[in-house]
Amino acid sequence: MSHKPNETLLLNYLGASPVLRIIDFFLDNPLSDYSKNEIVKNLGMGRVTFFKYWKELEKSGAVKVTRSVGRATMYRLARESEVVKQLVRLDMALARGAMEKAVREYEKPVAVRSR
């Protein structure tokens, strides 16, 4: 499987559907919470597309409200959600696999040509 530029291992493996792109954004930015506008801007996703799929993420419990800042509601990935836990495990397994492959490539003996 070849890795596409600007795509994480998770998106490369599962496909870059809008829902997965949103979840992947949170996986890549776990220490902060974000407003919907910040997420749209960071993903470069159309607002109509974003809001269509965002409703499903909210209903499923994959994202949760963390706080309000002025008029903006801030969100974070709901890591207690079973689906989110499984995606986190898959993301970690893919990263581990990629790291192990990179180590194997690095440790391969280099052929030295004699002159």
N, C-alpha and C positions, 0 to 999 in steps of 0.2 A: 504494500500500500504506500503510495507516494504522498508526501505531506504537501498540501497546497500552501503557497505563501500567505501569510496573515491569517492562517487558520490554526486553532489550537488542535492538539491531538484528539480531544473529545469531539470537536466538530468534524475533523477529518474522518474519524471513525464512524460517527453516527449520522453525519450529514448536517449541514448548516441551516436547519429549519429555523424560522423566527423564534419559536419557543426555546430551542436549544441555544440559540445565540444569546438570548436574554439570560438564561440560566448560566451559561458559560461566562458571561460578563460578571455575574456575581461571584462565580467560582474564582475568577482571576483577580477579583477585588474584594477579598473577604473581610477586610478590616474596617470598611466604611459602609455607610448606608447612603442611598441615592434617591433623588426625586425622579419621577417618571421623565421629566424633561432632560435631566442629566443622562439618564439611561439612553433615551432616544438619540441625544447628541453624540454620546460616546460610541454607540453602535452604528451611527450613520443610517439608521433605519427610518423608513417613512412613518409618520405619525399614525396614519390609518392602519398600517400593518401592525405597528407596535400595540396600539390600543385593542385591536381585534384579538391578539394573542394574550395580552396582559390580563384581560378579564378571566381567561381560562386559568392562568397561573394563580391568580388570586383565589378563584373558586376551589382549585385543587389544594390550596394551602402551601404551595411551593414558595411563595413570598409572603412576607409579613410586614406590617407597619411597625416602625421602630420609634418614630417621634414626628413632631411637626416643627417646621422651621418657618416662621411667618405663615404664609398661606400654603407652603409646600409640605406635602406629606412625604416622609422619607421611608424607604423600604430596604429590606435585607432578605437574603435567602433564608428560608425557614429550615435550618439544618436538622430540626427534629422530625421533619417530614420523611417518611420511609422512602419515597421516590427520590428525594434529594439525597438522602444517605446513600442510596444505591448509585446515583450519578457521581457522587463524591468518590465512592469506592472505585468505580470504573475509571474515573479521571486519574486517580492515584495509581491504579494498575497500569494504565496506558503510559503514564509518566515513568513508572518503574521499568516497564518493558523497554521504553525508548532509551532510558539511561543504561540499562544492561546491554542493549545492542550497541550503544555508543562506546561503552567500555570494551566490549569484545572487538569492535573495529579498531580501537586505539591499541589494544594489546596484540593485534596480529603482527607477526614478524614482517619486517620490511625486507624485500628481496634486494640484495646488494649485487650489482653487476661487477664482474671483474673486467679489467681493461685489457 
